[in-house]
Amino acid sequence: MPDSSRTATTPTPAATAATTAPAATTAPTPGAGYRVGLLLTLVLGSLSALAPLSMDMYLPALPRITAGLHTSDALVQLTLTACLVGLALGQLVAGPLSDALGRRRPLLVGLALYVLSTACCVLAPDARVLIACRVLQGLSGAAGIVISRAVVRDLFDGLAAARFASTLMLVSGSAPLLAPILGGQVLRFTSWRGVFAVLAVLGAVILTAAALLVRETLPPERRRGGGLPDTLRTGRALLADRLFSGYLLTVAFGFGALFAFIAGSPYVVQEVYHGSAQRYSLLFALVEAGLVGAAQLTGRLLLGRFGSHRIQLAGVLLLTGSGAGLLLMATVWPAGLAGITVGLFLMAGGLGLITVPSSALALQRAPHAAGTASALLGTVQFLTGAIAPALVGLGGHASALPMAAVILGMALAALGAFLLLCRPWRPAADPLRT
């Protein structure tokens, strides 16, 4: 792992000048002396993977939850939306808290609450209670996502931060890649409740590892006071920054396309094309491999050699093209499950090209408040993701058309946000090429 054993570099003057928030005139010095080894890299990757695992591992069980709780498909899909809403709102709490109190304490509290809420999912007697438990699961699991990203910003800057983020994505992306396969295998021996039991055990293991290995990366002199008013001022300043908002919306709409796939694919594979839960799990793993592989290609080979905006533009164009192809295959050009799989793989590859540079560039705009910036980045992503399953559900599950239409709509929104706000045709300083 090329950057996992080095300490962070000092933030560049360009990154400092780019920050629009009034509270920062200079970028903070990253955590000197804090070395990132293999075990800590695995723990940070697992923290960012825990919440996606909470969604992906139970996807093969969605039809069984519908039958087991004697409810409708639409209500069961709300359990996915509930988790996404919890993840979005939880980051708004965990991110600013980590800027004020440090990274370690909010992280450990969030993980402990995640284990408890996941155990409650195991015992849920009906769909409405399960939805409430899933909201709590998302709220608490959000701490791992937002704080792990803020820790990376504490330790690294510029191109080093982007490359280390791609290393973490190799870890965090591998877990959800395997999650549906694991979920499918768990379903061979137990009910859907067993899936949540396994998630609770995984949460307890990650909590223990974090308590042992994650030290504080934000020293007291770099923490932010001021409470809610200061957080709101910082958030407003970040959202008023055109480039920050452009990067944020581009990656958020890209994730909206991914969540349209996540919500629609269990029914497309198992009910439209009559595949098994295991076959769906393999398709899901292939699509996730496209996402992780493209992110690795971006972080390790493309960034530093090509302009960040060029890479992002290629990603949004690939995302949009694959969405258009999926729509054609769902309507006038039936290509079967194999064709749908190719389209989804390309969609994930486009998102992989977008995610690493967009997230790194957004965090570069806020060296003084990485937790708050990370919270905004994650919140908008997951709120957009929460809308996508609801839109797919409104279209029903009789064909792949609703899933394909939402994917294309989100891709077009990502393309529009990138062109209007990031304006890639204008030359600008690129902190990821230094």
C-alpha positions in Angstrom: 0.0 0.0 0.0 2.0 2.9 -1.3 0.9 5.6 1.1 -0.2 3.6 4.1 3.1 3.8 5.9 3.9 7.5 5.5 3.0 10.4 7.6 0.9 13.3 6.1 2.4 16.1 4.2 1.8 19.8 5.1 -1.2 21.2 3.3 -0.4 23.2 0.2 -0.9 26.9 -0.1 -3.3 26.3 -2.9 -5.5 24.2 -0.8 -5.5 26.9 1.9 -6.4 29.6 -0.4 -9.2 27.6 -1.9 -11.0 27.4 1.4 -13.9 29.8 1.6 -15.1 29.3 5.1 -14.2 32.4 7.2 -12.8 30.5 10.2 -9.7 29.3 8.4 -6.9 31.4 7.0 -4.4 28.6 7.1 -4.8 24.9 6.8 -4.1 22.8 9.9 -1.0 20.8 10.2 -1.9 17.1 9.7 -1.2 14.8 12.6 2.5 14.7 12.9 4.1 11.4 14.1 0.9 9.4 13.6 1.9 6.5 11.3 -0.7 4.5 9.4 0.1 0.8 9.3 -1.7 -2.2 7.8 -3.9 -2.9 10.8 -5.1 0.6 11.2 -5.7 0.8 7.5 -7.9 -2.3 7.8 -9.8 -0.8 10.7 -10.4 2.5 9.0 -11.6 0.7 5.9 -13.9 -1.5 8.0 -15.3 1.6 9.7 -16.4 3.1 6.4 -17.7 -0.3 5.3 -19.9 -1.0 8.3 -22.8 1.0 7.2 -22.8 -0.2 3.6 -22.6 -3.7 5.0 -25.8 -2.9 6.8 -27.6 -2.4 3.5 -25.9 -4.8 1.2 -25.8 -8.0 3.3 -29.5 -8.2 3.8 -30.5 -7.4 0.2 -30.9 -11.1 -0.8 -33.3 -11.4 2.1 -35.7 -8.6 1.0 -38.3 -11.0 -0.6 -38.1 -13.2 2.5 -38.6 -10.3 4.9 -41.8 -9.4 2.9 -43.1 -13.0 3.3 -41.9 -13.4 6.9 -43.5 -10.2 8.2 -46.6 -10.6 6.0 -46.2 -7.2 4.5 -45.7 -5.5 1.1 -42.6 -5.1 -1.0 -42.9 -1.3 -0.8 -43.0 -1.3 3.0 -39.9 -3.6 3.2 -38.1 -1.4 0.8 -38.6 1.4 3.3 -36.3 -0.5 5.6 -33.5 0.4 3.1 -34.7 4.0 2.9 -34.9 4.2 6.7 -31.3 3.1 7.0 -30.1 5.6 4.4 -32.0 8.5 6.1 -30.4 7.5 9.4 -27.0 7.4 7.8 -27.5 10.9 6.3 -28.8 12.5 9.5 -26.3 10.7 11.8 -23.4 12.2 9.9 -24.7 15.7 10.5 -24.3 14.9 14.2 -21.1 12.8 14.3 -19.1 15.0 11.9 -19.4 18.3 13.9 -19.1 16.5 17.2 -15.8 15.0 16.0 -14.5 18.5 15.1 -15.4 19.7 18.6 -14.6 16.7 20.8 -12.0 14.8 18.8 -12.4 11.8 16.6 -12.1 8.9 19.1 -14.9 9.4 21.6 -17.8 10.0 19.1 -16.5 7.0 17.0 -16.6 4.5 19.9 -20.0 5.7 21.2 -21.5 5.5 17.7 -20.1 1.9 17.2 -21.5 0.8 20.5 -25.0 2.2 19.6 -24.7 0.4 16.3 -24.3 -3.0 17.9 -27.3 -2.4 20.1 -29.6 -1.1 17.3 -28.6 -4.0 15.1 -29.5 -6.5 17.8 -32.9 -4.8 18.0 -33.4 -5.5 14.3 -33.0 -9.2 15.0 -36.0 -9.0 17.4 -38.3 -6.8 15.3 -41.8 -8.2 15.4 -43.2 -6.4 12.3 -42.1 -4.2 9.4 -42.8 -0.9 11.2 -40.6 -1.8 14.2 -37.9 -3.0 11.8 -38.0 0.4 10.0 -37.5 2.2 13.3 -34.6 0.0 14.2 -33.1 0.6 10.8 -33.2 4.3 11.4 -31.3 3.9 14.6 -28.9 1.5 13.0 -28.2 4.2 10.3 -27.9 7.0 12.8 -25.2 5.2 14.8 -23.4 3.6 11.9 -22.9 7.0 10.4 -20.1 7.7 12.8 -17.8 5.1 11.2 -18.2 6.7 7.7 -17.8 10.3 8.6 -15.1 10.0 11.2 -12.9 7.6 9.2 -13.0 10.1 6.3 -12.1 13.0 8.7 -9.2 10.9 10.1 -7.8 10.6 6.6 -8.1 14.4 6.1 -6.3 14.8 9.5 -3.4 12.7 8.4 -3.0 13.4 4.7 -3.2 16.2 2.2 -3.8 16.6 -1.5 -2.7 13.7 -3.7 -1.6 11.6 -0.7 -5.1 11.9 0.8 -6.7 10.9 -2.5 -4.5 7.8 -2.8 -4.9 6.7 0.8 -8.7 7.1 0.3 -8.5 4.8 -2.7 -6.6 2.3 -0.5 -9.4 2.5 2.1 -11.9 2.0 -0.6 -10.2 -1.3 -1.5 -10.9 -2.4 2.0 -14.3 -0.9 2.4 -15.4 -1.8 -1.1 -14.4 -5.5 -0.7 -16.7 -5.9 2.3 -19.9 -4.9 0.5 -18.7 -6.8 -2.5 -18.8 -10.0 -0.5 -21.7 -9.0 1.7 -24.6 -10.2 -0.5 -22.7 -13.5 -1.1 -22.4 -13.9 2.7 -26.0 -12.9 3.1 -27.1 -15.4 0.5 -25.1 -18.2 2.3 -26.5 -17.2 5.7 -30.0 -17.5 4.3 -29.3 -21.1 3.4 -29.1 -22.0 7.1 -31.3 -19.5 8.9 -33.9 -16.8 8.4 -33.4 -13.1 7.6 -33.0 -12.5 11.3 -29.8 -14.4 11.2 -28.4 -11.8 8.7 -28.8 -9.0 11.3 -27.3 -11.3 14.0 -24.2 -11.6 11.9 -24.1 -7.9 11.4 -24.3 -7.3 15.2 -21.3 -9.6 15.7 -19.3 -7.8 13.0 -20.1 -4.5 14.6 -18.8 -5.8 18.0 -15.6 -7.0 16.4 -15.0 -3.6 14.7 -15.8 -1.7 17.9 -13.2 -3.8 19.7 -10.6 -3.2 17.0 -11.2 0.5 16.9 -10.9 0.8 20.7 -7.5 -0.9 20.5 -6.0 0.7 17.4 -7.5 4.1 16.6 -5.8 6.9 18.5 -6.8 10.5 18.5 -5.8 12.4 15.3 -7.3 15.8 16.2 -5.3 17.5 19.0 -7.2 19.9 21.3 -5.7 23.0 19.7 -7.2 22.1 16.4 -10.7 21.4 17.7 -13.6 23.8 17.0 -15.8 25.3 19.7 -18.9 27.4 19.3 -21.5 24.7 19.3 -24.4 24.7 16.8 -24.1 28.3 15.6 -20.5 27.7 14.6 -21.4 24.5 12.9 -24.2 26.2 10.9 -21.9 29.0 9.9 -19.2 26.6 8.7 -21.8 24.5 6.8 -23.3 27.6 5.1 -19.8 28.8 4.1 -18.9 25.4 2.6 -22.2 25.1 0.6 -21.7 28.6 -0.7 -18.4 27.5 -2.2 -19.2 26.7 -5.8 -16.5 24.0 -6.2 -17.3 22.3 -2.9 -21.0 22.1 -3.8 -20.1 20.9 -7.3 -18.0 18.0 -6.1 -20.5 17.2 -3.4 -23.5 17.0 -5.8 -21.6 15.2 -8.5 -20.6 12.3 -6.2 -24.0 12.4 -4.5 -26.0 12.0 -7.6 -23.6 9.3 -8.7 -24.4 7.4 -5.5 -28.1 7.9 -6.2 -27.6 5.8 -9.3 -25.8 3.2 -7.3 -28.6 3.0 -4.7 -31.2 2.7 -7.5 -29.3 -0.4 -8.5 -29.1 -1.6 -4.9 -32.9 -1.1 -4.4 -34.1 -2.5 -7.7 -31.6 -5.3 -8.5 -32.9 -7.9 -6.0 -36.3 -7.8 -7.6 -35.0 -7.5 -11.2 -32.7 -10.6 -10.8 -35.0 -12.8 -8.7 -38.5 -11.9 -9.9 -38.1 -10.4 -13.4 -35.3 -12.8 -14.6 -36.1 -15.6 -12.0 -32.6 -15.9 -10.7 -31.7 -17.4 -7.3 -30.5 -15.4 -4.2 -27.1 -16.8 -4.8 -27.1 -15.7 -8.5 -28.1 -12.2 -7.4 -25.3 -12.2 -4.9 -22.8 -13.0 -7.7 -24.1 -10.2 -9.9 -23.9 -7.7 -7.0 -20.3 -8.8 -6.3 -19.4 -8.2 -10.0 -20.9 -4.7 -10.0 -19.1 -3.9 -6.7 -15.9 -5.1 -8.3 -16.4 -2.6 -11.1 -16.7 0.2 -8.5 -13.7 -0.8 -6.4 -11.5 -1.6 -9.5 -12.2 1.8 -11.1 -11.6 3.6 -7.8 -8.2 1.8 -7.5 -7.3 2.6 -11.1 -8.2 6.3 -10.4 -6.3 6.6 -7.1 -3.2 4.6 -8.0 -2.7 5.3 -11.8 -4.8 8.2 -13.1 -4.6 10.9 -10.4 -1.3 12.8 -10.6 -1.0 11.9 -14.3 -4.2 13.4 -15.6 -6.2 16.4 -14.4 -8.8 15.6 -11.8 -11.6 17.3 -13.8 -10.8 15.2 -16.8 -11.1 12.0 -14.8 -14.4 13.2 -13.2 -15.8 14.1 -16.6 -14.9 10.7 -18.0 -16.7 9.2 -15.0 -19.9 11.1 -15.4 -20.0 10.5 -19.1 -19.5 6.7 -18.6 -22.2 6.8 -15.9 -24.7 8.6 -18.2 -23.9 6.4 -21.1 -24.4 3.2 -19.1 -27.7 4.6 -17.8 -28.9 5.2 -21.3 -27.9 1.7 -22.3 -29.8 0.2 -19.4 -32.9 2.1 -20.3 -32.7 0.9 -23.9 -32.3 -2.7 -22.7 -35.3 -2.4 -20.4 -37.5 -1.1 -23.2 -36.7 -1.5 -26.9 -33.6 -3.7 -26.9 -34.1 -6.7 -24.6 -30.6 -8.1 -23.9 -31.5 -10.4 -21.0 -29.8 -10.5 -17.6 -26.3 -10.7 -19.2 -26.8 -7.4 -20.9 -28.2 -5.7 -17.8 -25.1 -7.0 -15.9 -22.7 -5.4 -18.4 -24.6 -2.1 -18.1 -24.5 -2.1 -14.3 -20.8 -3.0 -14.3 -20.1 0.0 -16.5 -22.3 2.2 -14.3 -20.2 1.2 -11.3 -17.0 1.9 -13.2 -18.1 5.4 -13.9 -18.9 6.0 -10.3 -15.5 4.7 -9.3 -13.9 7.3 -11.5 -15.9 10.0 -9.9 -15.8 9.1 -6.2 -12.1 9.4 -5.3 -11.3 12.8 -6.9 -14.6 14.3 -6.0 -14.4 13.4 -2.3 -10.8 14.4 -2.0 -11.3 17.7 -3.7 -14.3 18.5 -1.6 -12.3 17.8 1.6 -9.4 19.9 0.3 -11.8 22.9 0.5 -12.2 22.5 4.2 -8.9 21.7 6.0 -10.2 23.6 9.0 -13.4 21.6 9.5 -12.9 18.1 8.0 -15.6 16.5 10.2 -18.2 19.0 9.1 -17.2 18.8 5.5 -17.2 15.0 5.6 -20.6 15.1 7.3 -22.1 17.3 4.5 -20.5 15.1 1.9 -22.0 11.9 3.4 -25.3 13.4 4.3 -26.1 14.6 0.8 -24.9 11.3 -0.6 -27.2 9.2 1.6 -30.2 11.6 1.3 -29.9 11.3 -2.5 -29.5 7.5 -2.0 -32.6 7.5 0.2 -34.7 9.0 -2.6 -33.6 6.5 -5.2 -35.1 3.4 -3.6 -38.4 5.2 -3.2 -38.4 6.3 -6.8 -37.6 2.7 -7.9 -40.4 1.3 -5.7 -43.0 3.7 -7.2 -42.4 2.1 -10.6 -43.1 -1.4 -9.4 -41.1 -4.6 -10.0 -42.6 -5.9 -13.2 -39.5 -5.0 -15.3 -36.1 -3.4 -15.1 -37.5 -0.1 -16.4 -37.9 1.7 -13.0 -34.4 0.9 -11.9 -32.9 1.9 -15.3 -34.9 5.1 -15.5 -33.8 6.2 -12.0 -30.1 5.4 -12.8 -30.2 7.5 -15.9 -32.0 10.4 -14.1 -29.4 10.4 -11.4 -26.5 10.2 -13.9 -27.9 13.2 -15.9 -28.2 15.1 -12.6 -24.5 14.3 -11.8 -23.4 15.4 -15.3 -25.4 18.7 -15.0 -24.0 19.5 -11.5 -20.4 18.8 -12.6 -20.7 21.0 -15.8 -22.6 23.9 -14.2 -20.6 24.1 -10.9 -17.2 22.6 -11.5 -16.9 24.1 -15.1 -14.2 21.7 -16.2 -13.4 23.7 -19.4 -11.9 26.5 -17.2 -8.2 26.0 -16.2 -7.8 25.9 -12.5 -5.2 24.8 -9.9 -5.4 21.0 -9.2 -4.3 20.1 -5.7 -4.4 16.4 -6.6 -1.6 16.8 -9.2 1.0 18.2 -6.7 
